Amino acid sequence: MKNKFGISLLLLAIALCLFAINANKRHYTDGVFTGESQSHYTSEPYWGQARVEIKDDRIISLSFQIIDKDKNEIFGPDYERHFKDNPNYAEQCRNEVKAIKVYRENYLKTKDMKQVDAITGATWSYNIFRDALNVALEKAKKKF
């Protein structure tokens, strides 16, 4: 009888250790986390806003947008109207708008920012996306 009790106790201890080891492997807390950043473009009014939802240590949704806080306007397809007299800036806006979608999609596929390449002509949105996402993920990190 003592032997069965000792074995049961040993198995329980092993199970608890395995549970503790697996619990510590988690990097993120479940929940919704937001991050905001201008990256290094601090003289401009543009802020990236990332929102990540995490469940069981996995990102299950990600949204991202860039806001012009001076105009209180989302940087999107219509934003180029502010540069109607400057075709180069208007084209730049189009590149950035397309890239914002691509960066988000590529990150969701890979879950690794190192595997998301900056698109030529859209580095500005890449930097803002990367930094806003990092702020959100830092908030989600488990604190031990």
N, C-alpha and C positions, 0 to 999 in steps of 0.2 A: 504494500500500500504506500509506504514511504517512497518507494522507487517511482511509482506512477505520479505521485504528487511532485516529486523532484523534476521529472521529465516534463510535466505540464507547466511547472514554473519556469523551466528553462525555455520551453517553446514560447511561452508568453513573453518572456524577456527578449527573445530573438525577434518576435513579431513587433514588439514595441520599438526596438532598435531600428528595424527596417522601416517602420512607419516614420520614425523621426528622421531617418536619413532621406527618405523620399520627400518628406515635407520640406526639408531644407533645400532640396533641389529646385523648388519653385522660385522663380525670380520676381514674379509680379503678384500683386493682390488683385482679386476679382473686383471689378467695378468699372466705372466710367471716369476717365481722367482727361483733363484738358491742358494744353500747353500753348503758350503764346510767345512769339519771338519776332524781332526785327532782323535777326542774324546780326551782321555787322553794318547794316544799312541804317544806322541810327539818325542820320540827318534827313531821312525820308519818312513820310507818314504811314508807311505800309507795315502791317503786322500780319504774320502768319498765325492762323489759329487751327490747331490740330485737336481732334477729339478721338480718343481710342477707348474701345470697350474690351475688357479682358475677362475671360472666363477660363478657369482651369489652366492658367499660365499661358494662354494663347490669345492673341489679338483676334477678336471675332468681327470687329468693325472698325473702320477708320474713316473719318471725314476730315477734309482740309479745305481751308479757304484763306484768301489774303484780303484783308480789309484796308482800305484807305481811311484812316481815322480822321484826317482833315475833312474829307468829304462825306464821311460816314457811309461809305459805299463799298460793296464787294467788288473786288477786282475780277471781272468776268468778261464775256464776249462784247458787252456794250461799252466797256471801259475805254476802248480805243477812241471813242468820240471826243475825249479830252485832248486828243492829239491829232485831230482832223487836218490841221495845217502842217503836220510833220509826218510824212509817210513812213519814215524810218521808225519813229516811235510807235506808230500805229501797227506796223508789222511786228515790232518787238512785243507789243501787247498780245497779238495773236499767237506768237510763239510761246509766250509765258502761259497763256490760258490753256493751250493744248498740253503743255508740259505738266502743269499742275495735275491734270487728270492722269497722265502717264506715270508720274512719280508715285501717286497714291496707289494706282493699280499694280505697279511693279513692286512696291513695298509689300503690299498684301500677298503677292505671289511668293516673295522670297523671305519676308520677315527679317531682312538684313539690309540695312542702309548701305553697306559696303557693296552690295550687289545691284544697287540702283544707280545707274550712270546718269550724270548730268547731260542734258541735251544741249548741243551747241546752239547758242542764241537764247538759252533759257536758264542760265546759271543762277540768276537772281532768284527765281522761284525755287530752284533746287536748294539753295542755301537757306532760304526762309522755311521751306518745308522740313528740311533736315533738322533745323534747330528748334522749330516749334514741336515737332514730333519728339525730339529728345527731351524737351521740358515735360511733356505729357508722360513719357515713359519713366522719367526720373521720379515723378510723383507716384507712379504705380509700383515702383520697386518695393519689394518686401524689406522691411526694416527688422534686422535681427538683433 
